[in-house]
């Protein structure tokens, strides 16, 4: 099977390829496409273009798409597990477990919701806390659980209305590319893009001006490098604030100010997971 990247709803060849080794033998068993900066920009641009329409959908509607993605993975679970063992080296039974967990997590994510919270509702005022998606999320995953770590990022990110550019670890890219191919049949073009890039282009992705959040799992050393690169443009990305209606500067100790506090690392389950991929906004209206 010839693996390709997924950009804007299409399978795309790389500008070059690199061999993927079987850790059990050390022998190259498959070729992985490698993107250049132009293709990276196309992937981010596709995610940015797909964001408004995807964000307008309801949680329930987006959940249906996640369920359909879980269906597609389940239909190809045997093939994906075999490929996972081949590129990552874990026993086949452990690979099946990872795929099963991934399917279960997607199905769990599909059932979640993040409704508005009414902070105060009385005769004189209505204060509502609401959350909106951030935009384009860069999902960077490690080699040890490449499928599970990916769905633990894209599950809450997609459900909450974001679009994603996924970048797998360079030594375990094939299962992610395969998942990206499966997603083409169930997700709108540009909602989930999968690219494989060399380390020198990693900064181009994390520092891209159209990437609203970087969700990273990996080594501490690489995490420090990612954090340093992201910090250069962090101030340009954070949007924070409260909207006052018929009033101004109406502060109250029990009403939070809308803001962003996104690290890319944290709880990714239930509402906490959705909150990681949304922007807090507070609407305070005086009646």
Beta strands, then each sheet from edge to edge (+ up, - down):
strand 1: 5-7
strand 2: 10-12
strand 3: 16-21
strand 4: 28-34
strand 5: 117-121
strand 6: 125-133
strand 7: 136-140
strand 8: 163-167
strand 9: 192-195
strand 10: 211-216
strand 11: 242-245
strand 12: 278-286
sheet 1: 1+ 2-
sheet 2: 3+ 4-
sheet 3: 5+ 6- 12+ 11+
sheet 4: 9+ 8+ 7+ 10+
end
